[in-house]
Amino acid sequence: MASLLQDQLTTDQDLLLMQEGMPMRKVRSKSWKKLRYFRLQNDGMTVWHARQARGSAKPSFSISDVDTIRDGHDSELLRSLAEELPLEQGFTVVFHGRRSNLDLVANSVEEAQMWMRGLQLLVDLVTSMDHQERLDQWLSDWFQRGDKNQDGKMSFQEVQRLLHLMNVEMDQEYAFSLFQAADTSQSGTLEGEEFVQFYKALTKRAEVQELFESFSADGQKLTLLEFLDFLREEQKERDCTSELALELIDHYEPSDSGKLRHVLSMDGFLSYLCSKDGDIFNPACLPIYQDMTQPLNHYFICSSHNTYLVGDQLCGQSSVEGYIRALKRGCRCVEVDVWDGPSGEPVVYHGHTLTSRILFKDVVATVAQYAFQTSDYPVILSLETHCSWEQQQTMARHLTEILGEQLLSTTLDGVLPTQLPSPEELRRRILVKGKKLTLEEDLEYEEEEAEPELEESELALESQFETEPEPQEQNLQSKDKKKKSKPILCPALSSLVIYLKSVSFRSFTHSKEHYHFYEISSFSETKAKRLIKEAGNEFVQHNTWQLSRVYPSGLRTDSSNYNPQELWNAGCQMVAMNMQTAGLEMDICDGHFRQNGGCGYVLKPDFLRDIQSSFHPERPISPFKAQTLLIQVISGQQLPKVDKTKEGSIVDPLVKVQIFGVRLDTARQETNYVENNGFNPYWGETLCFRVLVPELAMLRFVVMDYDWKSRNDFIGQYTLPWTCMQQGYRHIHLLSKDGISLRPASIFVYICIQEDLEGDES
């Protein structure tokens, strides 16, 4: 792939022109538009910029950090400047994680198109790289950084500087001996392939070599049978067949002769261990593997709070970008706070604060465009409506006209249901969650307002399950019916709420007696946590037939998050997160929804779906035996620096393992730290955990830089569900605070799960 990249760089016309460089306007705001000269570097992996054509340049971005390229018409910022700058000449570079977009305007439509095509080609090439190709590219990047005078060669002095940048503290004599051994041309410098050989000598994995030799009869290769023994005995892949082992050899063995002889060399063995097949996350859990035909309330649903915010809740920016990012990461429930806006157009923002405002119709258009790019399963619009009657009508019109057939505006097939439909039945449909008028109110104002007639199935749904109005609904009704004053809620908007009618929660008994499967209650985190402690089993049973949404406390003005695990333990389906805020809580949320194709729906364990469940999250008795987890933390590879500005500093890494589940299972342990080695630290320590309810447990691996003076600094993390964990010798590929890959940074572990012989515990 690296050679494919080089081929493209020398033949593709767009890339050739990008390497020559050209001026473009970098746009940050309506008042900040600066001319900059952008140029694709010869490595094809970085774009640099300068103030003048021949001025000193500095890195702008790396291709590996780019998520996608957007046309100028899809840029919120550029659209706001459409009168000043031609949209056809603009485009947006969107990055992974929470890094701000880069909006650029070229001098012509042709130049903009050329950059968009070229950048997308490079992004596609990087995305399709395998582990070895990414490693080659990573090495090439380091070579570029270490080759200070850019002459394509590295002196020993440059290599020493590079080792510090790469987190390596090494004896100077030993480093020089490796340098001389790699310098086959005896030029006193290292060039391309020589540097690769130097790196290989530097990264020799003694612990992997030892493992390889323990299964290899001659220490040189693993035969098909030897590899099969390794897969069954150590990797606990009991059902592995000779055919499957042969497939792995064919895939990971680099030499053609090895493939022909059905043997795995040391390089092939390491390649397997670093691949997705050798990953801690079970590849079988990556595609959609769960039953998607059960009612919506049987699933955990990836949900966002104040989705429009990209900052805090007091004076942060509101942007459609919040919806784009949430939907692209698999979020299936987004929140829309709607208020009266100027010129009769409703706006979205955090009411009674200094947060900026965006048009409701722009939010709806964004949802229509991005709803199903990541997942085909239904998207829920959680409406918090604070608008006047007239602007509610405008809202209803925008929802109907912009969403079109995507919007679910009647019950499925006009059939009177007895339970919520399934994600499968609702594929590519958008549902509105919100307040709904009672049937009586709908009929009373329908004729007067000339609203479209209610569908027969919807009338039947409301009439069969008529309930007494909740306190807010009572306020919607006129005390004097003769006056026929308009209710606060507009029938046109009310009629778009089908299966997700918002109702106030009073008690579990009241819900059981008065509410129905298509009604949903929202709980603040404080109230939900109190209910779990006071009536945990009742909450579990409530969530077997009705949806619950939990939202962060209003005191979280900094848009911080709670731990969603505590709410999932009670079966709460829609645990809304401030997705713009990185940290432990979002790591748990991202890790949980990484499974099942990242589709945003995860089937709850059966004891959280049984309407007669006896499960209590505070006093759990698992239907299965408890399990004991042994984790041997073996080694680390190419850990990044915490502070890249400190050339001389090397990290002192330690590994912390955290388990989140029911309260009795929540635990943490950590290794000792390794002094001055972020490149290939070795720990060789075993940690042990006993877990009562593994079906709800999440594991988080965190690598920290030990600091005896203050708290340890974060280096990287990886979080996954217990049920998606593979046993045996596994690599854990680390992610940044923003959830972005830190490849090739990883830790190497051995995982062993034992059934607890002591039996169940309460």
N, C-alpha and C positions, 0 to 999 in steps of 0.2 A: 504493500500500500504506500509505503514511503516513496518507492520508486515510481508508483503511479502518480503521486503528488508531484514529484520532480518532472515527470513527463508532461503533466498538465501545465506546470509553470513555464515550460519551454515551448509549448505548442498552442495553448489556449489564448486566443487574441485578447479576451477580457482581462485575463491574469497578467499578460505581458504589459498591457496599458496601465493596469493598476500598479505594477512594479515601477513604472516610470513616474507615477505620482501625478496628482492634480489638485487644484484649489477647490474647496467646498466650504460652504458656510455651516459652522457648528452652531446649533440653536439650543439655547438653554431655557429661554423664557421670551416673552413678547418683547422685552427690552434688551435681551442679550443675544446678539447674533454676530459672531466673529469669523472672519475669513481665516482658514487654516489650510495648510498643504498636507494632504494625506497620501501615504505611499505604502503599498504592500511590500514587506521586506522579502529578500531573496529566499528566506526559509519557507515562505508561503504560509506561515503560521501566525505572524504578527503584523499589525498595522501600526505605523508610527505617524506622528504629525509634527509639524513645525509651524512657526508663525510666518516665516518667509520661505520662498521657494528653495533657497540655499541655506536657510538658517539651521541652527542645531536642532535636531529632532529628538523626540522622546516617545516611548511606547504609548500607544493609545488603547489598544486592546489586543487580546489573543483570540484567534479563531476558535480555540477550544472553549472559550467562555461564552460564545455566541449561541443563543437559542434559535433565533429565527430572524429573518429580514422582512420588514413590512413596507408596503407601498405608502407613499406620502398621504394618500387619501385615508389611510387607516391610522394616521398619527393624530392623537388628540391635540398635541401642541401645534403641529404644522397646520391643522385645520383651523385653529384659532388665528393663524396668520395668513390665511388664504388670500387676503386682499393685498398683502405685501409680497409674499413669496409664492411662486407657482407650485401647486401641489404635485404636478407631474414631474417636477425636478427634485422632489424630496423623497427621502426614505428614512426608515428607522432601523437601527441595529438594536435588537432586544437580547439582553443577556440572561444567562441562567441566574436563579436566585433572586435576591432583592436589589441588585445593582441597577441604578437608573438607566433608562434607555438613552441611546445616543441618536439625536435627530440631526440629519445632514441634508443640505440642499446643494445640488450640483449646479454647474453653469448651463447645462442643457439637459433635455430629456434623455438624449442618447447616453450622456455620461452617467446619469443616475441609473439608467437601465443596465449599463455595463457593470457598475459597482454592485448592483443588486444581484445580477446573474453570477458574477465572479465570487462574491461572498457566499452565496447559497451553494455554489459548487464546492467551495472549500469546506463549508459546514457539513455538507453531505459526505465528503471524503473522510473528515475526522470522525463523524458519527459511525461510519462503517468500519473503522479500524478495530482489529482484534487486540488482545493484550500485548502481543509482541510488537505489533505496529505502533501502538500507543507508547510502548517503552522506547522504541527506536526514536519516535518523535520527541519524547521527553528528553532523551539523551541529546538529540540535535539542538533542542532549546537550551540545555545546559552548556553545550559546546559554544553556542552563540554568546551566552552570557560570560563564559570564562575566557573566551578569545577576545581580550580587551582591545587589541589593536586591529581586530577583524582581518587578519591575514590568512585565516584558514588553518593556522597551526597554533599549538599551545606549548609554551615553554614550561619547565618545571615550576617556575615562579607563578605562572598563571594557573597551573594545576593546583598548587597549594592554596591559592586564593579561592579557587573553585571548590575545593574540598570543604573549606569553611562555609561557603555559601550553601553547600549540599548537606550541612549538618554532620560532617565527618571530622572527628578529632583523631589524628593518626600520627604515630611515631614517624618523624621525618625520614629516618633511614629506611624504614619499611616502605613508606610511600615512594621514595626514590628508587628502591629496588623494583617495585611494580612498574614504575615509569620506564625504567631502563629495559625491563623485559618486554614491555609493550612497544617500545621504540625499535621496531624491526629494521627500519631504514637507517638507524643509527645517525639520525640528523640532529638529535638533541631536542627534537620537538615531536609532538604527537599530532598526526593528521587523522581524518575521518575514521577509518577502520581501526587504526592503532588506538584511538581514544576509546572505541567500543571494546577492544580487548582489555584495555586498562580498567574500564568499568566492570567487565566480567570478572576480572581477578579481584577487584575491590569488593564485589558483591557475592563472592562465592558463599553458598549457603551450606555451611557444615552440618547443620541440623537436618536439612533435607537430604544431603548426601548420606548421612548415617541411616536415615529412614529407608532410603533407596537400597542401600547395601544390605539392610536387614531382611529384605525380601528377595534380593537378587543372589542367585547361586554363584555367579562369577564376578559380581560387583560392577559389571559393565553394562548390563541390560536387564530388563524385566521381560521374561517370556510371557506369552498370553496367559498361561496358567498361573504364573507368579503374580501377574497384575490382577488376575481374577481373585486370587487369594487375598491380595491387599484390599480390593474393593469390598469383599465380603467380610473379612475379619476386622479391618480397621475402619473402613468407611461405613460399616453397618448396612451395606446395600445387599441385604440377604437375597433379594430376588434377581440380582445381577446375573445375566447369562453370558456365555462365551461370545455370542453375537454382539452384545452391548459393549463388552470389553474391547472387542475388535474394532467397533465403531469409534471408541475413544482413542485407541491407538492410531487409527487412520486419521483422526482429526488433529491429534496433538503431537504426533511424532514428526519432527522436522525433516528427517532424512527419508528419501525414497526407498533406499535399501532396507531400512528399519521397517517401513510399512509393508514391503514385500515379504519380509521374514516374520511379520506379526510380533515385533518386539518393540519395547519402549526404552529409549535411551534416557540418561539423566536429564538432558535438556527437555525431552518430551514429557518426562515425569513432572518436572518443575512447571512446564507449560500447562499441564493438566491441573496441577494444584492451584495455579493462579487464575484458572478459567472459571466460567460460571458453573461448570460441573464440579469444580473443587471449592466453590464458594460456600459460605455458611448458610446462605439463603437457598432453600430447596428450589431448584428450577421448576419443579412440578407445580409450585405455588405461584409462579410468575404469570402464566396466562389465566384467563377466567376458568376456574376449576370448581366453583361452588354452584349449587342449585340456585338458579335465578328465577324460579317460578313460584316462590312463596310470597305471602303478603308483604307489602312494604315494611310493616312494623316488625318483621322478623330479621331485619338487617340493621347493622350500624351504618349510618349514612354520613359521608364526609361533608361537614357543614362549616360555613364561614359566618363570622359575626362582623357587622359594620363593613361589609365587603368593599364598599366604595372608598374606604380610607387606606392611604398608603403611608400614613404617619400616625400620630397620637389622636386622641378623641377630643382634644380641646381646641387645637389650632392646626391640626394636620391637614394635608392636602386630600381633597376628594378627587377621584379620577376613575375613568372607565378602566384604567390599567389594573385596578384592584380586581375587577371582575374577570378580565382577561387572564391574569395570573392565577386566580383561584380556579377558574374553569379548566385551564390548561394543566393544573396539577391534580385534576380529578375531583375537585369539589363539586358536589351535587346539590347543595342547598346554599343559595346566596341571599343575603339580606339587603333590602331596599327600603331606606327611610325616606318617605316622600312628603314634601311640604309645598305649599303654594309658592309659585314663582312669578316673575314678571311676565307681562304680555300673555297671560293665561296659560303659560307652560309650567307644569309642575317641575320641581327641582329635587335633587337628592343630596342630602348632607346630614351631619349630626346636629339635630335641632338644638337651638339655644346655645350654640358654641361658635367659635371663630373658624371652624373648618370651612374650606371653600365649597362651592356648589357646582353641581353638574346637572345637565338636563335629564329628566326621567326618560325621554324618548331616546337619548343617546345610550343610556344604560340598557334599555330594552333592545336596541339595535345591536349592541355589543353582545348581549346574551344570545340573540338570534344567530350571530355569526360564529361564536365560540363554544356554544353549549355542548356540541357533540364532536368536537375535534379530538378529545382525549378518550371519551367514553360515550357509548350509545345509550346508556341507561338514563332514566328521567332526571331532569333538573327541576328543582323546586325554587320558586321565587317567593321568599318570605317577605310579604309586604307589611310595612309599618306605615299606615296611611294617616297623615295629619292634615289632609287637604280639604278645601271647601268642596261642596257638592259639585260645582261647575268643573273644578280641576280634577275631581275624581272621574267625571265623565270623559275628560280628556285622557286620563290614565287608561280607562277602559278602551277608548278608541285606539290609543297607541299599542296597547297589548294585542288587541284583535288584529289591527292592520299590519303591524310590523312582524308579529310572530306567525301570523297566518295559520297554516295547518299544524305547525309545531305546538300551538297552544291547545291544551286539553280544555274544551269548553262544555263538554257533556260527558255523562258517564259512558264507559266503554260499551259500544254496541247497543246503547239504550237499555241495557239489562239492569234490573234492580239488584245490586250486589248485597252480599251478606258479610263480606270482608274486603279489605283494601286490595286493589289489584297488585300484581307482582312487577318487579323491575322489567321482566321480560315482556309483559303485556304493555308496558308503558315506554318501550324503547323509542328514543328520539322524540319524546313528548315533554312539554314544559308545563308544569302544574303551578297554579297560584295558591299560596297559603295566605289566609287572611280572615278578617271578620266577614260574617255573612248574615244578611237579614233573615228573619224567620219567614216562613211561607206566607203568613198573613200580611206582613209588611210588603213583601214582594208583590203580591196581588193587588194590594191597596194602591200602590203607586205606579204599577205597571201601565195601566191605561192612561193615567194622567201624563206620564212622561214619554209615552209611545216607545217604550223600550222593546227590544225583540222578545218574542214569547219565550217563556221557559220551556225547555225540552220536557216531554212527558215523563221521561225517566227521572229527571231531576225533581219534578213536582212530586212524583211518587216517593222518591228518596226522602224529601223533606216532610211530606205528610205522614209517612209511616213512622218516622222517627222524630216527630215534633217534640221539642223540649221546652221547658220553661226558660225564659230568657235569663242570661246571666246579668249581673249588675250593670255592666257597660251597655248591654243590649237593651235593658229597660230604659236607659237614657235615650236610646235611639227612637223610642216610641213617643209620640205626642201624648201628653197627659189629657189633652182635650181632643178626642178623635174627630170632633166636628170641624176643628180648625184645619185639619188635614195639612199641617205644616210638614215640610220635607224632613225625613229622617236624616241624621248626620251621615249615614252611609248610603251611597248612591246605588240603586238597583243594578245599573249596568255593570258596575265593578263587582258588586255582590254576586252576580250571576256567573262570574268567571271562577269563583271558588267552588270546586266540585268535591274533591275528596279530603281537603285539608282545611276544614273550618276551625278557626281559632276560638277556643273557649277558655274561660278562666277556671283555674283549678281551685276547688274548695277543700275537698277531702277525697280519699280513695273510695270511700263508701258512696259519696255523692256522685262521683264519676260513674261508678258501677250501676247506680240506680237511674241516672238521668242522661248520661252521655252515650255516644255511639262510636263505632269503629272509625268513622270518617271525620271525627273531631280530634283536635290536637291541642294540648296545653303546653304553655311555656313556663319554665322555672328559672329563677335566678340561681346562680351557682350556690349561693348561701342557703336558699330554701331547699334546693335539691339535696345538698349534703346533709341538711338537718333531717329531711325525710328518710334518707338512707339509714341514718343512725336510729331514728325513732320507729320506722316501719319499713325496714329494708325488704322483707319478703313481700309485703303488699305492693311496694313500688315495682318489684320484679314482675309480679302478677299483672299489675296495671299495664306494664310495657309489653305484655304478651298479646294484648288485643288493641292497644291504642298507641299512637305515636307520642313521644315526649321530646320537646326541644329545650335544651339548657343553654343559657347565655352567660357571659362573664359579668361579674359584679360591676355596677356603675362607678364604683370607687377606682376601677382600673383605668384611670384617665390616661395612663401611659401606654394603653393597649397591650398590657401584659396578659399572660394566659394562666389559666388554672390547669391542673393535670387532668386530662380527659379520662384517664383510667378509672378513677373513682366513680364516675358517672356511667361508664360502660359496664362496670361491675354490676350495676342495678338494671342493666338492659336498656338504658336511655339511648335512643337511636340517633338523635340529631344533637350532638354535643358541639356547639358552635365555638370556633376558635378565631382569634385575631391572627389571621394567616400572614399578615405583614410583619409579625414580630417573631424573630428567630429565638431559639432556646430549647431547653429540655422538653418543654410541653409540646412544642411543634415537632420535635424529633420523634416523640412517642406517637403523635398523630400521623406523621408521614410514614413511620415504620409500620403502623397498624394497617394503613391503607395501601402499602406497597404490594400487598398480596392481591390475588384475584384480579389480575390484569390492571391493577391501579384504576379500576372502574368506578371507585367511590362508594361501592356497596360491599359489605362484608357480612356474611351470614352469621347470626349470633349462635353461640353454643346451644344445644338442644335444651339444656336446663333453664335457659333464658327465653325459650319459646313455648314451653309447656305451661298452659294456663293454670294448671294445678301445681306448679313448681313449689317445692319447699325450700328452694335456695335462698339464703340470706347472705348478702355480701359481707356483712360484719361478723357473721358466725357461720362460715361456709362448711358444708359437708359435701365434698365432691362426690359425684356418682362413681368416679373412678378412683383408683389408688393414687396416693401422692407419689411424686417422683423426686429423685435426687439427681442433681446436675453436677457433674465434675467438669471443670474447665481448666485445662492446662494452658496457661498463657506462655507460649514458647518464645517467639521473637517478633521483631518489628522490622519494617522495610521502608527506607526512604521517607521518613517522617519530615514534614515541612517545618521550617523555622516558625516560631511564634512571632518574632519580631524580625522581619527581613532587613530592617535598616541596620541591625547590629551584626556586622560582618563577622566579628570575632566570637560571638556568643554561640554556643552549641547547646541544644536542649538536653535536659536530664529527664527522660520520659518514664512514666509509670502508666499502668493500665488499671482503670476502675471499671468494674462490672456491676451494673445495677439491674435489679429485677423489680418490675412494677406489676402489680396484680391486685388480688384482694389484700386487705391491710396486713394480714398475717404473713403473706408471701413477700411483701415489699422489703427488700434488703439490698445491701451493697458491700462489696469487698474490693480491695485493691492490692496490687503487687508492690514490691519495693521499687524505688527508682533506679535507673541505670545512669551512671554519671557520664556526662559529655559524649553521648552517642545517640544521635537521632537517625543515623544512617542504617545501622544493622544491630540495634540493641537486642540482647538476649536476657530473658527473664527466667524461663523454666520453672515457673511457680504454678501450683495447683490451687484453685479456689473451689469451694463446695457450697451448694445451695440445696435446701429442701423446700419443695413447692407443693402446696395442697391442691391448688386449682390451676394446673398448667394450661387449661383451655383459655384462661383469661390473662396469662402472664406475658409480659413484654420484656425483652432483654435489651439493655443499652450498654454498648462497649464505648468507653471514653478514654482517649489517650491525653494525658496531661503533662505539662512541663513542671517538674517539681521546683518549688521555690520555698526555701526555709524561712524567708523573711516575711512573705505575705502569702496570699492564697495562690494555689497552683494555676497556671495558665492553660487554657483549652488549646489542644492541637487538632483533634478530629474525633468523630464519633460514628457509630453505626447502630441502628436500632431495628429490631425485627420481632415478630411474634414467635413465641415458644413453638407453636404448632408448625412454623415454617422453617425451623432450624434443622440442619443436617448434622449428623454425628460424624465423628472421625477427625482426620487432619484437614483443617479448613482455613482458608484465608478470609479475612474480614477487610474489605476494601473501604477505607475511611472516607467520610464525607465532612465537608466544612460546616460551620455554624449555619450557613444558608442551605445546607443539604446538597451542595455541589460536590461532585467527585474530586477527590484529592489524589487520584491515581498518579504514580504507582504506589502511593503510601498505603500500607496495609499492616495488619498484625496476623501472625500465624498461631493458630490454637489447635488444641485437641479437645473434642467435645464427647462426653459420654453421659448418657441418660440411663438411670437405673430405676426400675419399678420399686417402690417402697414396700418392703416386706412387713412393715409394722401395721399396715392397714390404714383405714380412713381415720381422720381426726376432725374434731369440730373445733 
